[in-house]
């Protein structure tokens, strides 16, 4: 026990040192950023009109910010731009989270080849936008977001742990036969493929600009991989807490990220489910999506209020998505991504009409307290399981 406490103390000191070093580096970047007018390259992740001007939300690897322009803009969502920013009166906290800055000299860059490759496979621009969001982490159009929210499937079209898990599974299945052909049998297949797949996933994270929910999932995969030979229970709340701490240490802005919070809560509820329910195919593939829809409802409706009756189908859509996603990856790779466009359009149209309701703050916090209590509550037969071990 004393030995474990010393280890955890060293881990805490290491994380504290990394956090301080990270914030120090960020502060150095901040001081340089506000010292003069900045000319930066970034990506439009939201665009909407307000009165006689456009509001733009812009992001690159270092910062996320809002600006406004009276230029006669068309649809430039997800386009790469170059822009000059006036950075006076910017605080350090806003710099590492989100801020507003006046701007000028906005220039729009050419579309990426991969965006053009996807768009050529779809007649409907909004459908191609869905797949660009699904594959590259692009932002969705506002009305598409509203429909997906109404149907209760927004999480399926925002890159998250589900997508990373499916990609990992596909890579493992594809690489295993190749590995057996070219690698000597004395090598450990799971370790070698695990390291290779994690490397590919990191490159993918860099490519899509480290979305918070994807980062949380990637950290979880690394921790499970590292501790796989020592953990008796991979559904460990301590493992999730460690992933959250590592995520915040590396990316302090995750503290105010709704996407990161929702991702963590989704995994928390999965772990809570398997604390009380036996792991098997029926529970994992059928019961779990229904349970997640019900238990995430008070949390998601604290932030997003859209609801219509077709939302009740979302657990079954989530089950179908596990097959749909890899099929769509394959179809787009061979240039036939538009096969199911009519079906997708018809389903999205079901989300046109909706009502709006939000979870009251008091009930939201009470609900979180109840969840924490259920997670920390020891099982009555816990001692019995220990005796069996």
N, C-alpha and C positions, 0 to 999 in steps of 0.2 A: 504493500500500500504506500509506504514511504517513497519507494522507488518510483511509483507511478506519479506521485505528487511532484517529484523533482522533474520528471519528464514533461509534465504539463506546464510546470513553471518555466522551463526552458522554451517550450513551444510558445507560451504567452509572451515571453521576452522577445523571441524571434519575430512574432507577428507585430508586436509593438514597434520594434526596430524598423521593420519593413514599412509599416504605416507611416512612421515619422519620416523615413527616407523618401517615401512616395510623396507625401505632402510637401516636404522641403523642395523636391524637384518641381512639383506643381507650382509652388510659390515662386520659384525662379522663373518658370515659364510665364506665370502671371505678370511678374514685374516687367519682363521683356515685352509682353503683349500690350500692356498699357503705356509703355514708354513712347510709342509713336503710332501713327495710323497704320493699320494692318491691311495687307493685300493677301487674301487667303483663297484657297481652293476648297470647296465643300459641296455638299449635296442637299437639295431641297427635299425635306421630309414631310412638309405640310405647306399648303397654300390655300388661302381663302381671301375673299374680297370683303372689305369693310368700308362702307361709304364710297369715297372716291379713290381709295388706295388699296394696294395688296399687302396682306400680312404674310410673311414667309418665315417658316421655321427651318433652320439650316444646321447641318451637322457635318463635322469631319472627325478625324481620329482623336482630336484633342478637346474640342468644344462643341457645345450645342447652344444656339442662340436664336432670337427673333429679330427681325428687322422689317421695315416697311418701305414700299416704293410706289410712286405714282406712275411708273412706266406702264405702257400699254402691253401687259403680259398676257400670253395665252396659257395653255396648260404646260407648266414646267415642273410638275411633280416628279421627283426622283431624278431630275436632271443635274448633272455636274455643272457647277458655276465657278466663276472667279468674281470676287467682290472686295471692295475696300471698306473697312470698318473704322469708325471713330470710337475709340475705346476709353475716353475720359470718364471719370466717376464710376468706374467698374470696381466692385468689391471682390475680394478673393473668393468668398463663399459663392457669389453669383457666377464667378468664372468657372468654378469646378462643378456647378450644377447647370443652371440655365439663366441667360440674361438677355436684355434687349440692347441693341446698339444701332445707332444711325449708320446708314451706309450710302455708297454711291458707286458708280462705274461697275454696274452689274453686267457680266458677260456670260453667255450660255455656251457651254462646250458641246462638242459632238457626242451623240449617244454611244454607249459602249457596244461592241460587237455582240456580246451575249444578250443584251437587251433587244437588239434588232433581230437576233436569231429566234428569240421567244415570240416577239411581236408578229413576225412573218407567218407564224403557225396559227394565228387567231384573227378572225375577222372583227370581233368585238374587242375594242381597246380595253374595256374594263375587265374582260376575261383574261387577257394577256397580263394586265396589271396584277390580277390575283396570283398568277403563276410566277411573276417576277417577285412578288412578295413571298411566295412559298419557297422559292429556290434561292433568291438573293437577298431577302430581307428588305425589299423595297416597301415604301409606304403605300397603303391602299387609298383609293379615292374615298372621299367623305361618305357618299351615299352607299358605297359598297361596305364600308365599315358599319354603317347603320344597319344595313340588311343582315350582315353576319352577326352583329350583336343581337338583333331581334330574334334570329334563329338559334342563338346560343352556341355558335361555333366559331367565334372570333379567335379562340385559342388555337384552333386547327390551322389558321392561316397566318399566324404570327410565329416566327421561328422559335422553337422551344425544345425542351427535353424530349418530347415525343418524336420530333423530327430527327434529333441527334441519335436517339435510340434506334430508329428505323434505318438511318444511314449506316450506323455501326453494324447492325444486323446484316444489311445488304453486303457491306464490305467484307464481313467475316465469312459469309456464305460464298462469295465470289473468290476470295483469296485462299480459302482452305485447300481446295484441290490443287491450286498452283503451288502452294507451300509444300504440300506432300510430295510433289514432283521434283522440286529443286532443292529442298532443305534436308540435310541428314536427319535420320529418325531420332538421334539422341538429343536433338534440340527440343526445347519446350515450346510447343506450338502456340499455346495460349499467351505466354509471355511475349514471344516474338510478334505475333499478330496484334496483340494488345498495344504494344509500343508503336507499331506501324500505323494502326488505325487511329490512335490518339494523335499522332503526328499529322495525319491527313485531316482530322477534325480541327486541329489547331489552325492549319492553313485555311480551312473553310471559315473558321471564326474570324480570322484576320480579313479574309475576303469580304465578309458581310459586316465588318466593322463592329464586332463584339457586342451583339445585342445582349442586354442584361440576363434575360431568361436563358439564352443559349450558354452564356458564360457560367451561370449557376449549374447547368446540366453538365457542362464540360468538367468543371471542378469536381462534381459528384462522381463522374466517370473515372477521373484520375484517382480520387480517394478510394473508391471501391476497388480499382485495379491494384493500388498499392497495398491496401489492407485485406485483399481478397483471401489471403491464406491465414489471416488472423481473426477475421470477423466470423462469429457464429451467426449473426443476424445482420444481413445487409440493409434491412429496414430499420436502421438505427437513427434515432433522433440526434444523437451525439454527432454522427457523421454529417447529418444535414446542418447542424449548428456550425460544425467546422467548415463546411462548404460556404455557408453564409459569411462567416468571419473572413475566410480567405478572399471571397468576392469583394467584400467591403474594404479590406486592407489594400487590395490591388486597384479597386475602382471605388474611391470614396463617394462618388456621385450616386452609387447604387442605393445609398441611404434614402434618397428621395425618388427612387425609380418605382413607379407603380408596376411596371412589367416585372421587375425583380421580385417585388413583394408577392404578386400573384403567382409567379413561378414557384417561389418558396412555399407558399400556402398550398399549392397543388400537390407538391411532393410531401409536405407535412400530412395532408389528408390521406394520401396513399399509404404512408407509413402507419398512420393511425388505423386505417382499415385493416392492414395486415397484422397489427398488434392484436386485434380481436377476432380476425377471420383467418382460417387456414388457407395457405397458398395452394391453389390448384388452377387448372385451365378454366373451369366454369367461373370461379370467383374472379380470376384475373381478367378474362376476356369479356364477360357478360355483366356480372354483378358490379364490378369496379366502376365502369363508365356511368352506370345509373347512380351509384353512390356518390361519385365525384360531382355529377350534375347537381344533385340535391344539396350536398354539403358546401359546394362552391357558390350556390345561388345567393345566400346572404352576403357573401364577400364580394362577388362580382357586381351585385346590384348596389353596393355601397359606392362604387365608382361609375358604373354604367347602368343606366336605368331601362334600356329597351327590353320589351317582352312581347311576344305573341304566342299563340297556342302551338304553333309549329315548333316552338322551342322545346316542347316536350319530346320531340323526336331526336333531339341532339345526342343523347347517349348512344342511340343506334347508328346515327351518322358517324359518331366517333369510332365505333367499331368498324364500320365500312371504310373509314379513312385509312386505317392501317393497311388495307389492301390497295386503296385508291392512290395513295401517295407514291409507293414504289412503281406502280403501273404508269403513272403520269411522268415520273422521272425517265423511265424507259421510252415512252412515247415521244417525249420532247427530245431525247437524245437522237432518235431516228427521224426527227422532223415531222412527226404526226401528232403533235400535241393538241390539235383541235378536235380530236375524235369525240370527246364528251362535252363539247361546248354547249350544245343545245340543252342537254340534261342539266348542266350547271346553271345556265341562264334561267331555266324553268324553276329550279329549286331556289335560286336567289330571289326571284320575283315573289316567292311566298313571304319574304321578309319586308315587303313594301309597307304593310300596315302594322302598326304596333302601338302599345300603350307604354307609358313611362312610369316607373315607380322606383324609389331608392330605399335602401335599408337605412332606417334612422340610426344616427351615430350611437345612441345609447345601446340599442340592440346589437349593433355591430361589435362594440367593445365587450359586451356581455358574452356574446357568441365566441369571441376569441378567448376569453377567460375560460369558458367551458371546454373549449378544444384543448387548451393547455392543461387543464385539470385532467381530462381524459387521457392525454398523452403521458402525464406524470404518474397517474394512478397505477399502482402495481396490480398485476393480475392475481386473482385468488389462488390459482393453481400454479403460480410461479415456482413455489418451493417444490411442488411435485415434479415439475419439469427438471429442476436442478438435480433432484434425486435420480431421475431417469438417466441423466447425463453421467 
